[in-house]
Amino acid sequence: MHGFSSHAYSMINEDNERVWVKFYFRSQQGIQNLTDQEAETVNANTRESYQADLYNAIEQGKYPKWKMYIQVMTQEEANQLDYNSYGNYTDHKFMEEPAMQGGNVKNYDFREDDHDYYTQPGMLFRRMTKEQQLVLFENTARNMGNSTLQIKHRHINNCYQADPNYGEGVAKALGINLKDVDLAPTSPDSEKTNEEANARGYEDLNVPSEPAMPETAKDLGPEGRNRT
């Protein structure tokens, strides 16, 4: 589907002048819709049909693309409008027509300068009281349900990288011995590594596990658990 920026954005150009800009994104895949009857059939098989369609297209190398266009209005033109130039759902008669096409957005690694995923979660964890940490451990364990051991081990690893006590607490709530968990920092190819490990005979890590239902924290009073 097409998209647009809703609001007009206030920006400063290279001449230090304020301009108002709207962004438009035109689908290069075309637009295809379902009738109510077709949607009923599709949703009978999966409620996440659009998500599945996107996922499958990317897996097949059919990456979705949009062309980006902008329309620009000067501050003087905005002053002549009888409505708010910042408006959400309005098109502006003064905006340049046709819209100017922008370049193709580079597929860049937005994490290039920030691959530290653990410092902030660790700092937050250490600000918690012991009671709050216990609630966190047990809430996490219950909500992981019957996830595979591989997923539980991986989450314990992530928690451990943020703070060893965090990882240890989640492992205990899940009923998992921390010594059985690979605590080496994960790498960008960790998914591929997990798949290779399964192929070598570790399939037992990739089957549903028994849910953990810890309830130690249920009788905690508000003192220590709540924070004003």
trRosetta pair geometry for C-beta under 8 A, 3 or more apart (Angstrom, degrees):
i j d omega theta_ij theta_ji phi_ij phi_ji
1 27 6.0 147 86 -43 7 141
1 31 5.8 66 -105 -121 54 103
2 24 7.3 -9 -179 -176 110 87
2 25 6.3 160 -165 88 62 65
2 26 5.5 -11 -118 -116 102 49
2 27 5.5 -109 -71 -8 57 93
2 31 7.1 -44 -18 -73 83 126
2 66 7.9 128 -129 -138 53 114
3 24 7.6 162 92 -160 50 46
3 25 4.2 -2 61 56 91 116
3 66 7.1 -19 32 -142 104 157
4 22 6.6 11 -178 170 110 102
4 23 6.3 165 -158 93 60 60
4 24 4.8 -15 -106 -108 96 64
4 25 6.7 -167 -77 18 43 75
5 8 7.6 101 94 -93 118 29
5 9 6.6 -57 148 -26 149 106
5 22 5.6 -168 49 -159 113 62
5 23 3.9 82 -35 45 123 93
5 24 7.6 -87 -4 -60 84 41
6 88 5.0 -18 172 -164 99 76
6 89 6.9 -31 -150 -74 77 56
7 22 7.9 -158 112 -109 35 82
7 86 5.9 -4 -158 -179 103 70
7 87 7.3 -179 -125 97 63 25
7 88 5.6 -34 -74 -107 71 56
8 20 4.4 28 155 175 126 107
8 21 6.4 147 -166 64 75 28
8 22 5.0 -54 -104 -64 76 87
8 73 7.0 -20 -159 34 146 120
8 85 5.7 -69 64 156 144 76
8 86 5.9 -124 57 -119 89 36
8 87 7.2 36 7 48 101 59
8 92 6.7 33 -72 -26 146 137
9 20 7.1 153 71 -157 37 57
9 21 5.0 -30 60 64 91 89
9 22 7.5 149 10 -84 77 38
9 23 7.5 21 3 -17 122 100
10 18 6.1 -17 -166 -161 93 106
10 19 7.9 153 -152 80 47 36
10 20 6.2 -28 -95 -102 55 71
10 86 7.3 -28 -40 -96 102 102
11 18 7.3 142 78 -151 35 57
11 19 5.7 -28 69 66 86 82
11 20 7.6 141 22 -107 79 21
11 21 5.3 5 11 3 128 124
12 16 6.1 -6 -177 -141 111 41
12 17 7.0 148 -153 68 64 28
12 18 6.0 -38 -95 -92 67 55
12 19 7.7 139 -109 19 19 77
13 16 7.3 -76 72 -6 62 14
13 17 5.2 -13 42 57 105 84
13 19 5.5 48 -35 -2 110 123
17 74 7.4 -26 151 -140 124 92
17 75 7.2 -135 175 0 87 114
18 75 4.7 62 84 -59 103 124
19 72 5.2 -4 168 -166 131 101
19 73 6.7 150 -170 73 78 41
19 74 5.8 -48 -114 -106 81 45
19 75 7.0 -101 -91 -35 37 74
20 72 7.1 140 75 -159 50 50
20 73 4.4 -22 62 63 104 97
20 74 7.7 -51 17 30 84 2
20 75 7.4 123 -23 -82 94 53
20 78 5.5 107 -12 -74 140 131
20 85 5.3 -87 -105 157 167 122
20 86 7.8 -124 -134 -80 124 56
20 92 7.3 71 105 -9 130 172
20 95 7.8 -90 94 -92 99 99
21 70 5.4 -18 -164 -167 104 116
21 71 7.1 152 -152 77 53 48
21 72 5.5 -14 -99 -102 77 71
21 73 7.8 -168 -70 23 35 70
22 70 6.8 152 77 -156 47 61
22 71 4.8 -4 54 53 99 99
22 91 7.8 -112 43 -126 177 62
22 92 7.3 166 -17 15 134 111
22 95 6.5 -18 23 -129 117 156
23 68 6.4 -27 -164 -162 100 98
23 69 7.4 142 -161 79 50 49
23 70 5.7 -27 -101 -100 60 78
24 68 7.2 142 78 -159 51 48
24 69 4.3 -19 63 64 104 99
24 70 7.3 -177 18 -81 79 29
24 71 7.3 52 -13 -12 113 97
24 99 5.7 -21 32 -166 134 172
25 66 4.2 18 -179 162 98 140
25 67 7.2 156 -156 74 50 40
25 68 5.7 -17 -101 -100 73 67
25 69 7.8 -168 -72 23 28 73
26 66 6.1 146 65 -164 37 79
26 67 4.7 -18 58 57 99 94
26 68 8.0 -168 19 -74 75 21
26 69 6.7 40 -12 -5 110 113
27 30 6.5 -94 114 26 112 9
27 31 6.1 114 60 -65 143 77
27 64 7.6 -42 -145 -171 89 103
27 65 8.0 117 -159 88 49 51
27 66 5.7 -40 -95 -105 41 84
28 64 7.7 151 56 -173 88 58
28 65 4.3 -15 40 86 132 96
28 66 6.3 -159 -5 -95 88 27
28 67 6.2 100 -58 -24 102 89
29 32 8.0 -75 131 0 100 101
29 64 5.7 -40 -39 -132 133 86
29 65 7.3 138 -40 45 83 65
34 38 4.1 -136 -163 93 93 115
34 39 4.4 123 120 -62 131 82
34 42 6.4 -76 -128 8 158 142
35 38 4.7 94 49 9 77 101
35 39 6.8 -139 91 -7 39 88
36 39 5.7 -56 -148 36 29 114
36 40 6.6 35 153 -25 63 102
37 40 5.8 -48 -153 27 32 114
37 41 6.9 29 151 -15 62 103
38 41 5.8 -57 -156 36 36 110
38 42 6.2 31 152 -16 70 108
39 42 5.7 -56 -142 41 33 109
39 43 5.8 26 162 -14 69 112
40 43 6.1 -59 -139 43 23 105
40 44 6.5 36 155 -33 59 103
41 44 5.8 -50 -156 19 29 116
41 45 7.6 13 152 -7 58 102
42 45 6.3 -69 -168 37 37 102
42 46 7.2 -49 164 54 72 76
42 49 4.7 30 158 -95 118 159
43 46 7.1 -91 -134 80 35 38
43 47 5.7 45 -153 -105 85 56
43 49 6.6 -89 -79 -22 58 125
45 49 7.6 79 75 -86 94 104
46 49 5.2 133 88 -71 100 69
46 52 5.7 31 123 -18 157 150
48 51 4.2 -38 173 44 101 120
48 52 5.6 110 109 -28 85 93
49 52 5.6 -56 -144 39 30 111
49 53 6.2 34 155 -24 65 105
50 53 5.6 -49 -146 33 32 114
50 54 6.5 31 154 -16 63 104
51 54 5.9 -55 -151 37 31 110
51 55 6.2 30 153 -19 66 109
52 55 5.6 -54 -143 39 31 112
52 56 6.0 28 159 -18 67 109
53 56 6.0 -56 -143 38 25 107
53 57 6.3 28 157 -21 61 108
54 57 5.8 -56 -148 34 28 112
54 58 6.5 24 157 -15 64 107
54 64 6.8 -40 -134 -20 87 136
55 58 6.0 -61 -153 37 29 107
55 59 6.3 30 151 -20 65 108
56 59 5.5 -52 -146 36 33 115
56 60 6.4 23 157 -12 65 109
57 60 6.0 -65 -151 43 29 104
57 62 4.3 -84 -170 81 82 106
57 63 7.4 142 135 -90 97 20
57 64 6.4 61 115 -45 143 89
58 61 7.7 51 -176 -70 32 16
58 62 7.2 -96 -70 63 25 61
58 63 6.1 55 -115 -101 70 65
58 64 7.7 -52 -69 -2 86 86
65 104 7.9 -25 -156 -138 118 106
67 101 6.3 -32 172 -143 113 107
67 102 8.0 156 176 53 67 73
68 101 7.2 113 83 -162 53 60
68 102 4.2 -34 95 51 105 118
68 103 7.9 -10 56 60 112 33
68 105 6.7 76 -15 -37 139 103
69 98 8.0 -62 -160 149 140 88
69 99 3.7 70 160 127 125 128
69 100 6.3 150 -159 74 75 37
69 101 5.3 -43 -99 -97 80 52
69 102 6.6 -170 -97 0 23 83
70 99 6.2 161 69 -171 22 97
70 100 5.4 -25 61 63 80 93
70 102 6.0 67 -12 -47 103 110
71 92 7.2 167 125 54 131 103
71 95 3.7 45 159 170 121 125
71 96 5.6 -172 -150 52 71 72
71 97 7.4 8 -123 -72 115 57
71 99 4.9 -70 -63 -111 85 89
71 100 7.5 149 -86 15 39 79
72 95 6.6 138 58 -147 24 79
72 96 5.5 14 48 5 77 117
72 100 7.4 1 -6 13 106 125
73 77 4.8 -119 -174 86 92 129
73 78 5.7 111 128 -59 117 86
73 85 6.9 -142 94 -155 141 124
73 92 5.3 -50 -56 120 152 149
73 94 4.8 87 -131 97 110 105
73 95 4.8 -64 -57 -86 101 70
73 96 7.7 -160 -70 -14 57 72
74 77 4.7 98 56 7 79 101
74 78 7.0 -137 100 -6 44 87
74 94 7.6 -91 34 146 73 131
75 78 5.4 -52 -148 35 36 116
75 79 6.5 43 152 -27 66 100
76 79 5.8 -50 -155 26 32 114
76 80 7.2 28 149 -18 60 103
77 80 5.8 -57 -160 30 38 111
77 81 7.5 51 145 -36 63 93
77 92 7.8 94 134 161 116 124
77 94 3.7 165 179 162 130 158
78 81 5.8 -39 -163 5 43 117
78 85 3.9 -9 -148 -72 107 162
78 92 7.9 -30 -100 -149 72 144
78 94 7.5 -133 -61 60 46 146
80 94 7.1 109 64 -58 116 143
81 84 7.7 -98 110 25 128 2
81 85 5.4 135 37 -70 152 87
81 92 6.9 -56 -93 -138 137 100
81 94 7.4 -106 -64 1 99 123
83 87 5.9 10 138 -46 111 144
83 90 6.2 -173 107 -112 140 171
84 87 4.7 128 83 -55 89 86
84 90 8.0 137 72 25 70 146
85 92 6.7 41 -138 -103 81 137
87 90 4.0 28 99 19 137 120
91 95 7.2 -104 -179 30 75 133
92 95 4.3 95 79 -23 100 106
95 99 7.9 4 143 -94 113 79
96 99 7.1 113 94 -109 85 38
96 100 6.7 20 98 -27 133 98
108 112 7.1 -45 162 -31 100 127
109 112 4.7 110 95 -61 99 85
111 114 5.6 -101 -157 73 63 72
111 115 5.6 85 155 -84 109 68
116 119 5.2 8 158 0 120 113
116 120 8.0 111 123 -7 97 87
117 121 7.6 10 148 3 65 119
117 158 7.8 -54 116 -151 123 98
117 161 7.7 39 82 109 92 134
118 121 5.9 -65 -150 47 44 105
118 122 5.7 44 157 -25 77 112
118 158 7.6 -157 -97 -171 101 65
118 161 4.4 -99 -107 126 152 98
118 162 4.4 -145 -160 -87 87 60
119 122 5.8 -65 -152 38 26 113
119 123 6.4 25 156 -21 65 106
119 162 7.8 -147 -54 -134 10 69
120 123 5.7 -51 -145 33 33 111
120 124 6.5 31 156 -17 64 104
121 124 5.7 -56 -149 37 34 111
121 125 6.2 38 153 -23 67 105
121 159 8.0 -108 138 -123 135 54
121 162 4.1 -60 97 -128 108 141
121 163 7.9 -135 116 -6 83 94
121 166 7.7 103 138 -156 103 173
122 125 5.6 -52 -147 33 32 114
122 126 6.4 25 158 -14 65 107
122 162 3.9 -170 -65 177 80 72
122 163 4.4 139 -136 -47 90 92
122 166 7.1 -125 -113 -9 67 144
123 126 6.0 -59 -148 39 30 106
123 127 6.6 32 152 -23 63 106
124 127 5.7 -58 -154 30 34 113
124 128 7.2 43 149 -32 63 97
125 128 5.9 -49 -165 13 37 115
125 133 6.8 71 -168 -110 81 102
125 136 7.6 -153 -124 101 86 169
125 162 6.1 106 -2 134 141 120
125 163 5.0 -144 85 17 143 143
125 165 7.6 165 144 80 127 98
125 166 4.9 -38 -154 -80 161 125
126 163 6.3 168 -53 -98 94 153
128 132 3.9 -129 -169 91 105 122
128 133 4.9 135 108 -57 128 79
128 136 6.8 -15 -165 -15 171 138
129 132 4.7 96 50 7 76 101
129 133 7.0 -137 94 -5 41 87
129 224 4.6 -158 141 -167 151 75
129 225 7.3 -113 71 -77 129 24
129 227 7.4 172 -11 -70 114 107
130 133 5.6 -53 -149 35 32 114
130 134 6.5 35 152 -21 64 103
130 224 6.8 -27 57 -177 78 125
131 134 5.7 -53 -152 33 32 112
131 135 6.6 33 151 -17 64 103
131 217 7.3 126 -167 -137 71 102
131 220 5.3 139 -155 -162 114 144
131 223 7.8 126 -12 104 165 53
131 224 3.7 102 5 128 139 106
131 225 4.4 -92 135 -74 129 66
132 135 5.6 -51 -150 35 35 112
132 136 6.4 40 150 -21 65 105
132 224 7.3 -142 -24 153 78 69
132 225 6.1 141 -70 -142 67 45
132 227 7.3 -2 -68 -31 142 114
133 136 5.5 -53 -151 35 34 116
133 137 6.4 38 152 -22 66 101
133 165 7.7 -16 -167 134 148 111
133 166 7.7 -115 -149 -103 108 68
133 169 6.1 -78 159 -145 104 171
134 137 5.7 -48 -149 31 33 113
134 138 6.4 18 159 -8 66 109
134 169 7.4 -122 -99 -163 47 126
134 216 6.5 -93 -179 98 122 112
134 217 4.7 163 127 -84 104 115
134 220 7.2 143 83 -60 129 147
135 138 6.2 -65 -146 44 28 101
135 139 5.9 29 159 -20 67 111
135 217 4.7 163 -86 178 62 157
135 220 7.1 -97 -63 37 103 152
135 225 6.3 91 -36 -142 139 99
136 139 6.0 -55 -139 37 25 109
136 140 6.2 27 160 -20 61 109
136 169 7.6 50 87 119 96 136
137 140 6.0 -66 -159 35 24 111
137 141 6.4 20 153 -19 64 109
137 169 4.1 -103 -91 149 132 102
137 170 5.4 -146 -135 -83 78 49
137 172 7.0 -4 -176 67 140 93
137 173 4.1 165 154 -35 97 142
137 214 7.4 -30 118 77 94 153
137 217 7.9 146 60 -33 90 135
138 141 5.5 -48 -143 35 36 113
138 142 6.4 34 159 -17 66 104
138 173 5.0 -149 -87 -141 52 132
138 214 4.3 -117 -127 89 100 113
138 215 7.1 131 -166 -85 141 22
138 216 6.4 -158 -74 43 143 86
138 217 4.9 -165 28 14 148 122
139 142 6.1 -58 -149 38 29 107
139 143 6.2 16 160 -10 65 115
140 143 6.1 -70 -147 44 25 103
140 144 6.4 28 157 -27 64 107
140 155 7.5 -178 177 149 120 137
140 170 5.4 -45 95 -126 144 104
140 173 6.7 95 69 88 93 146
140 174 8.0 -59 110 -56 95 100
141 144 6.0 -56 -152 26 28 111
141 170 6.7 174 -62 -158 87 65
141 173 3.7 -137 -40 133 142 107
141 174 4.7 -157 -123 -73 102 64
141 175 7.9 102 -153 -4 132 77
141 212 4.3 -65 171 92 110 125
141 213 7.8 -163 121 -76 106 16
141 214 5.4 46 78 14 148 113
142 145 7.5 30 162 -64 42 55
142 211 7.5 44 -143 178 49 105
142 212 6.8 -105 -77 91 45 74
142 213 6.0 64 -108 -119 91 53
142 214 7.0 -118 -52 40 90 72
144 147 4.7 -74 176 15 85 127
144 151 7.2 175 -160 115 109 111
144 152 5.9 94 166 -97 148 92
144 155 6.9 -141 -103 38 135 161
144 174 6.8 -14 60 -107 145 114
144 211 7.7 165 90 -134 69 72
144 212 7.2 21 64 34 106 102
145 211 5.0 -39 -159 -107 45 109
146 208 4.3 22 151 -173 109 108
146 209 5.8 -179 -162 63 60 50
146 210 6.8 -29 -117 -132 84 11
146 211 5.1 -58 -62 -56 71 84
147 151 4.2 -90 164 78 119 135
147 152 5.7 141 93 -49 111 86
147 208 7.3 -138 169 -133 4 66
147 209 6.6 -14 81 34 48 102
148 151 4.9 99 59 5 79 97
148 152 7.1 -148 99 0 43 87
148 205 6.5 75 160 151 107 55
148 206 5.2 3 -161 -144 149 33
148 207 6.1 123 -123 58 96 18
148 208 6.2 -73 -80 -88 63 31
148 209 6.2 112 -145 -17 25 96
149 152 5.4 -57 -144 43 38 110
149 153 5.8 41 156 -22 71 106
149 176 7.7 145 -142 -111 93 131
149 204 7.2 4 34 130 139 72
149 205 4.6 -101 80 -144 106 63
149 206 7.7 -78 48 -47 81 26
149 207 7.7 16 7 54 95 62
149 209 5.0 108 -57 -64 75 135
150 153 5.9 -53 -144 37 26 110
150 154 6.3 26 155 -20 61 108
150 194 6.0 97 -165 -158 130 125
150 198 7.9 -20 -79 -71 150 106
150 205 4.2 91 -60 148 88 101
150 206 5.3 15 -11 -83 136 64
151 154 5.7 -56 -148 36 30 111
151 155 6.4 27 155 -18 65 105
152 155 5.9 -54 -147 36 31 107
152 156 6.4 34 153 -19 65 104
152 174 5.6 151 -167 -167 128 155
152 176 6.3 161 136 -44 126 155
152 209 6.5 -49 -7 35 140 154
153 156 5.7 -54 -149 35 32 112
153 157 6.4 37 150 -23 64 104
153 176 7.3 -152 -84 179 70 156
153 180 7.7 -97 -108 116 115 86
153 181 4.8 -179 -145 -128 89 91
153 182 6.7 55 166 30 123 79
153 205 6.9 -35 7 -154 139 118
154 157 5.4 -50 -152 32 34 117
154 158 6.6 35 150 -19 65 101
154 186 7.1 53 -149 -80 91 140
154 190 7.7 124 -128 148 117 134
154 194 7.7 -21 -72 -86 128 141
155 158 5.5 -48 -149 34 37 112
155 159 6.4 36 152 -17 67 104
155 170 6.8 -114 123 151 99 149
156 159 5.7 -56 -149 39 32 111
156 160 6.1 36 151 -25 66 108
156 167 5.1 86 178 -158 70 87
156 170 5.4 -166 -108 94 74 115
156 171 4.8 66 -133 -71 133 92
156 174 7.2 -102 -70 28 117 147
156 176 6.7 -109 -60 85 155 140
156 178 7.3 -160 172 -120 136 74
156 181 5.1 -72 95 -140 136 161
156 183 8.0 -72 121 -96 96 82
157 160 5.5 -56 -146 34 29 114
157 161 6.6 32 154 -23 64 101
157 167 6.9 44 -103 -128 14 129
157 181 6.3 -160 -62 165 82 115
157 182 6.6 -6 -88 89 129 69
157 183 5.8 -175 -120 -123 81 47
157 184 7.8 -19 -144 58 124 43
157 185 7.9 148 172 -120 108 28
157 186 6.2 100 128 -42 135 104
158 161 5.9 -51 -153 29 32 111
158 162 7.0 29 150 -16 62 103
158 167 7.9 161 71 -94 38 100
158 186 7.3 -19 -77 0 77 131
159 162 5.7 -57 -158 34 36 111
159 163 7.4 -47 166 53 67 69
159 166 4.3 -137 174 128 93 101
159 167 4.2 152 97 -83 91 63
159 169 7.8 -112 153 56 140 85
159 170 4.9 88 52 9 171 144
160 163 7.6 -101 -152 80 26 32
160 164 5.7 28 -155 -115 76 49
160 166 6.8 -162 -81 78 31 84
160 167 2.7 21 -72 -53 75 161
160 168 7.3 91 -103 -33 91 62
160 178 8.0 129 -91 -150 132 110
160 181 7.7 157 -26 115 149 136
160 183 5.3 -78 118 -141 159 104
161 167 7.5 90 -2 -56 45 130
161 185 6.0 90 -106 -111 126 82
161 186 7.8 -85 -42 10 149 87
162 166 5.3 -27 82 56 105 156
162 167 7.6 148 46 -42 80 89
163 166 4.1 90 67 -5 94 109
163 167 7.2 -175 86 -5 52 81
164 167 5.8 -57 -151 39 36 108
164 168 6.1 34 154 -19 69 109
165 168 5.5 -53 -141 40 33 113
165 169 6.1 36 158 -23 65 107
166 169 6.0 -57 -148 34 25 110
166 170 6.6 20 157 -13 62 107
167 170 6.0 -58 -147 38 30 106
167 171 6.2 31 156 -19 65 109
167 178 7.0 99 131 -129 97 115
167 181 7.8 -158 174 98 116 153
167 183 7.2 94 156 -124 160 110
168 171 5.7 -56 -147 37 29 113
168 172 6.4 30 155 -20 64 106
168 178 5.6 -19 -115 -80 71 148
169 172 5.8 -53 -148 34 30 111
169 173 6.4 28 155 -16 64 106
170 173 5.7 -55 -148 38 33 111
170 174 6.2 25 155 -13 66 111
171 174 5.8 -64 -148 43 29 107
171 176 4.7 -95 -160 77 79 94
171 177 7.3 -9 166 139 120 6
171 178 4.6 100 112 -78 167 81
171 181 6.4 -109 -107 -15 131 146
172 175 7.6 37 180 -71 31 29
172 176 7.9 -98 -62 51 19 61
172 178 7.8 -20 -50 -43 73 103
173 212 6.3 117 142 135 66 143
173 214 4.7 -95 -153 4 81 155
174 212 4.8 -152 -136 -16 44 160
175 210 7.9 -38 70 85 143 110
175 212 5.2 -176 3 -108 106 119
176 180 6.4 -114 179 62 88 119
176 181 6.6 71 142 -51 123 113
177 180 4.6 83 77 -3 94 106
177 181 7.8 -173 97 -13 55 85
178 181 5.7 -57 -159 27 45 114
178 183 7.6 29 176 -61 89 127
186 190 4.3 -12 -166 -70 99 155
187 190 5.3 145 56 -53 60 85
187 193 7.3 82 54 -17 106 141
189 192 4.6 -40 -179 41 88 117
189 193 5.9 98 120 -28 83 95
190 193 5.2 -52 -145 37 38 117
190 194 6.3 43 154 -24 68 100
191 194 5.7 -50 -151 32 31 112
191 195 6.6 31 151 -18 63 104
192 195 5.7 -54 -151 36 34 112
192 196 6.4 34 152 -18 66 105
193 196 5.7 -56 -149 37 32 111
193 197 6.3 34 151 -22 65 104
194 197 5.5 -52 -148 34 33 113
194 198 6.6 38 152 -22 64 101
195 198 5.7 -48 -153 30 34 114
195 199 6.6 33 150 -18 63 105
196 199 5.6 -54 -151 36 35 113
196 200 6.6 33 151 -20 65 106
197 200 5.7 -58 -151 35 34 110
197 202 4.6 -22 151 39 89 141
197 205 7.4 -9 119 46 119 143
198 202 5.5 -90 -97 72 37 83
198 203 5.5 75 -161 -89 81 58
198 205 7.1 -120 -92 61 82 101
198 206 5.2 22 -114 -21 124 145
202 205 5.0 0 155 10 97 117
202 206 7.5 92 116 -11 76 98
203 206 5.6 -70 -160 43 51 107
203 207 7.0 52 149 -32 77 101
204 207 6.3 -50 -152 18 38 112
214 217 7.6 56 127 7 100 90
215 218 4.7 -15 -175 -9 85 126
217 220 5.1 -25 -167 -11 66 123
217 225 7.8 128 -171 -111 103 123
220 224 7.2 -100 -176 81 116 106
220 225 4.9 123 129 -62 125 134
221 224 7.6 73 77 37 78 95
221 225 6.9 -179 95 8 38 121
222 225 5.7 -106 -146 56 30 104
222 226 4.6 -13 -168 8 86 123
223 226 7.6 -34 -79 38 16 88
